[in-house]
Amino acid sequence: MRFINCLLSILVFLVLFNCTDNQNNKKPNMTTKVVSEIITDKDSLLVKDMVLIPSGTFEMGSVNQEGFYDEYPKHVVKINSFWMDKTEVTNAQFKKFVDETGYVTTAEKKIDWDEIKKGLPKNTPKPNDSLLEPSSLVFKYTESSVNLQDHTQWWKFQKGANWKNPWGPGSSIEGKDNYPVVHISWNDAQAYCEWAGKRLPTEAEWEYASRGGINHSVYSWGNQIINTGLPKANTWDGEFPYKNSLKDNFEFLAPVKKFIPNGYGLYDIAGNVWEWCYDWYRHDYYKEFENNIADNPIGPQNSFDPNEPYLPKKVMRGGSFLCNDSYCSGFRNSMRMKTSPDTSSIHAGFRTVLDAS
């Protein structure tokens, strides 16, 4: 029984983790700053389909008692202006990158056990070779209500699932150019950014942008609870994970720009797909700034999650089509998600940013 539980833990939560990333924290690719210095107007090709987020200060972290422990303490953060994609990176945009570079995503590669075991507890048994084939996580409905602490009940490790085949063999993205690309690992997002001459947003930049200029807002649209009034984002409507009422008109992923943008003109900053940030994750990182202003922070030097202390993780933000108040409320501005940089899934995507000066 312990073997089965351990194997499920490996497959569902570690997925495609390996130890190839350098834990030393580096500043985001500084070539983006050099490039951005030549930007003279918003019509530049480099900032096409991006919006300028103005500089300012804000209070980062949960504004009420609904936050998780890692969303406290609330602290003041200074942010320089930057450009940010209006939408998540789409299938069409990612396809152009792959066509030009021949890039192969994490989900399309066979899992290297010699690497993955370096990040696992000692003496973790090796799974069958068939379970190390190119795969990624996809969602599956449950038949009825379940214990929401057991994620294995609605996640399936699907062979052949990747950005081109989101649900596995037989599925495709044909006719879905304007959908967000998914099954993207942090490493994949980084590779795209380097090609595009941009970078991933820091966690602080992401939260600042998500708030859309509204101080002390719980959500990107303000403070109105998500299931009141008109649909505000592509999230789970109904009883998670077995009954979706489709109130927002989408069962799973939605094309970009189907919901009203926030105050900065950003679409789907809440819901649709989780978005990778640059930063390593630490559960206690905010304590560093409890009594001082954080000046454009880029995250901790290394990662630590007490729930999985052996597994380095990167931050994700924004929630996805699977988020529901009964489960994670991932669409809150301050909600923090974390996972290993080689993890991919049906609701993992990203958007890019560019320094403004």
C-alpha positions as a printed NumPy array, in Angstrom:
array([[  0.   ,   0.   ,   0.   ],
       [  2.854,   2.35 ,   0.8  ],
       [  4.333,   1.62 ,  -2.643],
       [  1.048,   2.477,  -4.377],
       [  0.635,   5.726,  -2.449],
       [  4.235,   6.687,  -3.138],
       [  3.833,   5.96 ,  -6.838],
       [  0.657,   8.04 ,  -7.038],
       [  2.484,  10.878,  -5.341],
       [  5.295,  10.667,  -7.883],
       [  2.987,  10.599, -10.878],
       [  0.512,  13.254,  -9.835],
       [  2.552,  15.814,  -7.968],
       [  6.106,  15.413,  -9.219],
       [  5.181,  14.494, -12.791],
       [  8.181,  15.505, -14.872],
       [ 10.485,  16.925, -12.197],
       [ 14.234,  16.754, -12.562],
       [ 17.183,  18.58 , -11.038],
       [ 18.604,  20.292, -14.102],
       [ 17.602,  23.802, -12.907],
       [ 20.156,  25.894, -11.066],
       [ 18.779,  26.808,  -7.66 ],
       [ 20.775,  30.028,  -7.584],
       [ 18.36 ,  32.884,  -8.174],
       [ 19.16 ,  34.912, -11.255],
       [ 17.624,  38.139, -12.441],
       [ 15.253,  37.752, -15.387],
       [ 16.941,  37.681, -18.777],
       [ 18.494,  41.14 , -18.953],
       [ 18.541,  41.112, -22.751],
       [ 14.892,  42.123, -22.516],
       [ 15.88 ,  45.402, -20.897],
       [ 18.367,  46.197, -23.651],
       [ 15.727,  45.492, -26.26 ],
       [ 13.073,  47.507, -24.461],
       [ 15.23 ,  50.632, -24.442],
       [ 14.596,  51.034, -28.17 ],
       [ 10.817,  51.011, -27.756],
       [  9.507,  54.414, -28.739],
       [  5.753,  53.842, -28.929],
       [  3.104,  51.255, -28.213],
       [  2.873,  50.33 , -31.884],
       [  6.32 ,  48.71 , -31.851],
       [  6.192,  45.101, -33.051],
       [  7.858,  44.006, -29.84 ],
       [  5.003,  45.275, -27.672],
       [  2.224,  44.412, -30.082],
       [ -0.662,  42.885, -28.129],
       [  0.85 ,  44.044, -24.838],
       [ -0.279,  46.756, -22.423],
       [  1.871,  49.136, -20.406],
       [  1.488,  48.579, -16.68 ],
       [  2.352,  51.852, -14.875],
       [  4.826,  52.004, -12.025],
       [  3.534,  52.253,  -8.489],
       [  3.335,  50.708,  -5.048],
       [  0.771,  48.313,  -3.649],
       [  0.112,  46.057,  -0.705],
       [  0.903,  42.497,  -1.729],
       [ -0.793,  39.564,  -0.044],
       [ -4.271,  38.621,   1.117],
       [ -6.563,  41.547,   1.916],
       [ -8.868,  39.47 ,   4.124],
       [ -8.939,  36.283,   6.174],
       [ -9.6  ,  34.017,   3.175],
       [ -5.942,  33.73 ,   2.256],
       [ -3.718,  30.725,   2.84 ],
       [ -0.786,  30.935,   5.254],
       [  1.71 ,  31.771,   2.496],
       [ -0.25 ,  34.916,   1.51 ],
       [  0.778,  36.695,   4.724],
       [  2.034,  39.035,   5.978],
       [  0.665,  41.707,   3.668],
       [  3.531,  44.011,   2.713],
       [  4.286,  47.071,   0.578],
       [  5.892,  46.488,  -2.816],
       [  7.316,  48.987,  -5.296],
       [  6.99 ,  48.082,  -8.983],
       [  8.599,  49.728, -12.005],
       [  6.534,  50.052, -15.161],
       [  6.546,  47.131, -17.59 ],
       [  4.725,  45.762, -20.603],
       [  2.548,  42.671, -20.223],
       [  0.759,  40.439, -22.716],
       [ -2.944,  41.235, -22.932],
       [ -3.689,  37.515, -22.989],
       [ -2.082,  34.215, -22.19 ],
       [  0.277,  32.975, -24.9  ],
       [ -1.902,  31.244, -27.471],
       [ -1.554,  28.055, -29.482],
       [ -0.814,  30.106, -32.605],
       [  1.96 ,  32.052, -30.896],
       [  3.538,  28.957, -29.402],
       [  3.304,  27.095, -32.718],
       [  5.271,  29.885, -34.413],
       [  7.991,  29.47 , -31.786],
       [  8.113,  25.69 , -32.295],
       [  8.07 ,  25.982, -36.086],
       [ 11.005,  28.385, -36.034],
       [ 13.122,  26.607, -33.435],
       [ 12.125,  22.939, -33.483],
       [ 11.648,  23.115, -29.734],
       [ 10.34 ,  19.964, -27.999],
       [  8.329,  20.556, -24.832],
       [  8.776,  18.739, -21.538],
       [  5.562,  16.76 , -22.008],
       [  6.841,  15.405, -25.33 ],
       [  9.971,  13.921, -23.792],
       [ 10.438,  10.586, -22.048],
       [ 10.944,  10.968, -18.296],
       [ 14.549,  10.356, -17.201],
       [ 14.377,   8.29 , -13.999],
       [ 18.043,   8.923, -13.181],
       [ 17.22 ,  12.621, -12.999],
       [ 13.791,  12.448, -11.39 ],
       [ 14.987,  10.282,  -8.502],
       [ 17.469,  12.971,  -7.465],
       [ 14.565,  15.049,  -6.216],
       [ 12.753,  12.204,  -4.457],
       [ 13.109,  10.71 ,  -0.982],
       [ 15.874,   8.117,  -0.728],
       [ 14.912,   4.568,  -1.785],
       [ 11.803,   5.687,  -3.678],
       [ 10.966,   2.707,  -5.935],
       [ 11.267,   3.131,  -9.668],
       [  7.897,   2.928, -11.468],
       [  7.358,   0.68 , -14.465],
       [  9.076,   1.939, -17.634],
       [  5.663,   2.323, -19.271],
       [  4.897,   5.087, -16.765],
       [  7.959,   7.041, -17.854],
       [  6.768,   7.527, -21.42 ],
       [  6.015,  11.102, -22.635],
       [  2.937,  12.134, -20.653],
       [  1.184,  14.979, -18.935],
       [ -1.664,  15.556, -16.493],
       [ -5.251,  15.841, -17.692],
       [ -8.437,  16.369, -15.723],
       [-11.084,  13.683, -15.328],
       [-14.548,  14.036, -13.802],
       [-15.353,  12.068, -10.677],
       [-18.682,  10.273, -10.4  ],
       [-19.738,  12.086,  -7.233],
       [-18.421,  14.349,  -4.486],
       [-14.974,  13.372,  -3.189],
       [-12.428,  14.366,  -0.585],
       [-10.952,  17.543,  -2.056],
       [ -7.649,  16.898,  -0.301],
       [ -7.003,  13.89 ,  -2.543],
       [ -6.024,  15.37 ,  -5.912],
       [ -5.375,  11.958,  -7.445],
       [ -9.116,  11.446,  -7.844],
       [ -9.46 ,  13.972, -10.663],
       [ -6.025,  13.922, -12.265],
       [ -4.938,  11.379, -14.864],
       [ -1.396,  10.899, -16.105],
       [ -2.14 ,  10.694, -19.843],
       [  0.393,   9.317, -22.316],
       [  0.683,  11.453, -25.417],
       [ -0.901,  14.536, -23.848],
       [  0.977,  17.694, -24.833],
       [  0.38 ,  21.17 , -26.222],
       [ -0.597,  19.783, -29.65 ],
       [ -2.783,  17.022, -28.209],
       [ -4.22 ,  18.532, -25.008],
       [ -6.304,  15.514, -23.986],
       [ -3.99 ,  12.882, -25.402],
       [ -3.967,  10.887, -28.665],
       [ -6.915,  11.744, -30.897],
       [ -7.29 ,  15.289, -29.571],
       [ -5.871,  18.323, -31.339],
       [ -5.731,  22.109, -31.352],
       [ -6.977,  22.406, -34.915],
       [ -9.214,  25.462, -35.135],
       [ -8.064,  26.639, -31.704],
       [ -5.345,  29.116, -32.588],
       [ -6.778,  31.661, -30.148],
       [ -6.913,  29.296, -27.169],
       [ -4.198,  29.501, -24.503],
       [ -1.413,  26.986, -25.033],
       [ -1.353,  24.373, -22.249],
       [  0.834,  21.504, -21.015],
       [  3.589,  24.073, -20.68 ],
       [  6.291,  23.593, -18.052],
       [  8.212,  26.506, -16.536],
       [ 11.194,  25.422, -18.617],
       [  9.081,  25.544, -21.777],
       [  7.851,  29.034, -20.887],
       [ 11.43 ,  30.176, -20.3  ],
       [ 12.515,  28.851, -23.68 ],
       [  9.671,  30.733, -25.376],
       [ 10.598,  33.943, -23.563],
       [ 14.221,  33.722, -24.694],
       [ 13.083,  33.264, -28.28 ],
       [ 10.627,  36.152, -28.041],
       [ 13.097,  38.521, -26.328],
       [ 10.842,  38.807, -23.301],
       [ 10.61 ,  37.207, -19.85 ],
       [  8.216,  35.765, -17.325],
       [  6.664,  38.207, -14.858],
       [  7.86 ,  38.189, -11.295],
       [  5.265,  37.142,  -8.771],
       [  5.043,  40.721,  -7.499],
       [  4.582,  42.131, -11.016],
       [  1.898,  39.563, -11.706],
       [ -0.145,  40.395,  -8.584],
       [  0.239,  44.129,  -9.14 ],
       [ -0.993,  43.772, -12.726],
       [ -3.829,  41.459, -11.708],
       [ -5.24 ,  44.075,  -9.34 ],
       [ -5.754,  46.385, -12.309],
       [ -5.194,  49.548, -10.308],
       [ -7.857,  48.716,  -7.705],
       [ -6.429,  48.988,  -4.204],
       [ -7.183,  46.197,  -1.731],
       [ -9.238,  44.211,  -4.239],
       [ -9.844,  40.513,  -3.713],
       [-10.285,  39.763,  -7.416],
       [ -9.032,  41.262, -10.664],
       [-12.507,  42.725, -11.266],
       [-12.967,  44.1  ,  -7.727],
       [-14.632,  42.544,  -4.698],
       [-17.842,  41.022,  -6.044],
       [-17.979,  37.272,  -5.37 ],
       [-17.341,  35.295,  -8.533],
       [-20.639,  33.419,  -8.674],
       [-22.784,  36.559,  -8.443],
       [-23.841,  38.638, -11.436],
       [-22.501,  38.009, -14.912],
       [-19.655,  35.503, -15.487],
       [-16.329,  37.177, -14.721],
       [-13.792,  34.516, -15.645],
       [-13.498,  30.983, -16.963],
       [-13.651,  28.956, -13.759],
       [-15.501,  25.883, -12.477],
       [-19.24 ,  26.454, -12.061],
       [-21.133,  23.962,  -9.929],
       [-19.833,  21.171,  -7.731],
       [-16.158,  20.396,  -8.191],
       [-14.978,  17.946,  -9.531],
       [-18.065,  16.06 , -10.717],
       [-20.681,  18.589, -11.853],
       [-20.06 ,  21.619, -14.065],
       [-23.103,  23.838, -14.618],
       [-21.375,  25.712, -17.479],
       [-22.708,  29.048, -16.222],
       [-19.768,  30.764, -17.902],
       [-20.52 ,  28.849, -21.16 ],
       [-17.251,  26.895, -21.146],
       [-16.711,  23.377, -19.873],
       [-12.925,  23.475, -19.97 ],
       [-10.588,  25.924, -21.738],
       [-11.952,  29.087, -23.335],
       [-10.574,  31.173, -26.198],
       [ -8.761,  34.284, -25.005],
       [-10.679,  37.579, -24.664],
       [-14.058,  35.98 , -23.895],
       [-14.398,  37.813, -20.583],
       [-14.145,  41.483, -19.641],
       [-10.531,  42.637, -19.072],
       [ -9.36 ,  44.131, -15.801],
       [ -8.525,  47.792, -15.235],
       [ -5.208,  47.507, -17.068],
       [ -6.741,  45.817, -20.099],
       [ -5.532,  42.301, -19.237],
       [ -7.759,  39.417, -20.317],
       [ -8.12 ,  36.143, -18.389],
       [ -5.7  ,  37.247, -15.692],
       [ -8.09 ,  35.25 , -13.506],
       [ -9.155,  31.768, -14.579],
       [ -8.67 ,  29.858, -17.836],
       [ -5.086,  28.664, -17.143],
       [ -2.564,  28.963, -14.331],
       [  0.287,  31.263, -15.358],
       [  3.952,  30.67 , -14.601],
       [  5.942,  33.363, -12.807],
       [  9.703,  33.799, -12.696],
       [ 10.134,  33.27 ,  -8.941],
       [ 11.099,  30.283,  -6.881],
       [  8.477,  29.491,  -4.253],
       [  9.005,  29.742,  -0.512],
       [  6.106,  29.496,   1.924],
       [  7.692,  32.104,   4.238],
       [  9.081,  34.533,   1.649],
       [  6.741,  37.424,   2.528],
       [  8.156,  37.599,   6.064],
       [ 11.329,  39.129,   4.628],
       [  9.382,  42.314,   3.847],
       [  7.15 ,  42.572,   6.891],
       [  8.772,  45.792,   8.095],
       [ 10.192,  47.291,   4.918],
       [  9.282,  48.04 ,   1.323],
       [ 10.093,  45.38 ,  -1.261],
       [ 11.66 ,  47.122,  -4.253],
       [ 10.851,  45.145,  -7.416],
       [ 11.46 ,  41.761,  -5.729],
       [ 12.395,  38.809,  -7.92 ],
       [ 11.735,  36.059,  -5.401],
       [ 13.831,  34.048,  -2.954],
       [ 17.217,  32.558,  -3.794],
       [ 15.91 ,  29.025,  -3.458],
       [ 12.705,  27.101,  -3.054],
       [ 11.171,  25.477,  -0.014],
       [  7.711,  24.015,   0.497],
       [  7.309,  22.292,   3.883],
       [  4.694,  19.985,   2.371],
       [  7.261,  18.623,  -0.124],
       [ 10.659,  19.762,   1.179],
       [ 12.629,  17.722,  -1.358],
       [ 10.97 ,  19.299,  -4.406],
       [ 12.045,  22.762,  -5.707],
       [  9.061,  24.694,  -7.066],
       [  8.227,  27.754,  -9.102],
       [  5.264,  30.078,  -8.54 ],
       [  2.079,  30.014, -10.614],
       [ -0.725,  32.563, -10.433],
       [ -4.279,  33.279, -11.591],
       [ -6.209,  30.043, -11.248],
       [ -7.755,  28.068, -14.094],
       [-10.959,  26.636, -15.511],
       [-10.82 ,  24.09 , -12.672],
       [-10.831,  26.612,  -9.824],
       [-13.852,  26.872,  -7.55 ],
       [-14.428,  28.501,  -4.162],
       [-15.006,  25.085,  -2.618],
       [-11.597,  23.932,  -3.783],
       [ -8.89 ,  26.585,  -4.187],
       [-10.282,  30.03 ,  -5.142],
       [ -7.204,  30.329,  -7.35 ],
       [ -8.723,  33.331,  -9.121],
       [ -8.074,  35.591,  -6.098],
       [ -5.362,  38.208,  -6.744],
       [ -3.172,  37.008,  -3.878],
       [ -3.611,  33.242,  -4.258],
       [ -0.254,  31.461,  -4.69 ],
       [  0.193,  28.16 ,  -6.511],
       [  3.483,  26.303,  -6.742],
       [  4.845,  23.329,  -8.632],
       [  8.099,  21.94 ,  -9.989],
       [  9.542,  23.665, -13.087],
       [  9.224,  20.497, -15.164],
       [  5.537,  19.938, -14.423],
       [  2.985,  20.26 , -17.218],
       [ -0.785,  19.86 , -17.223],
       [ -4.032,  20.633, -19.047],
       [ -4.333,  23.979, -17.233],
       [ -0.713,  25.206, -17.177],
       [  0.102,  28.186, -19.413],
       [  1.793,  31.594, -19.215],
       [  2.056,  35.166, -20.447],
       [  5.162,  37.293, -20.938],
       [  6.375,  40.737, -19.894],
       [  8.978,  43.264, -20.999],
       [ 10.72 ,  46.03 , -19.064],
       [  9.488,  49.501, -20.001],
       [ 12.729,  51.325, -19.257]])
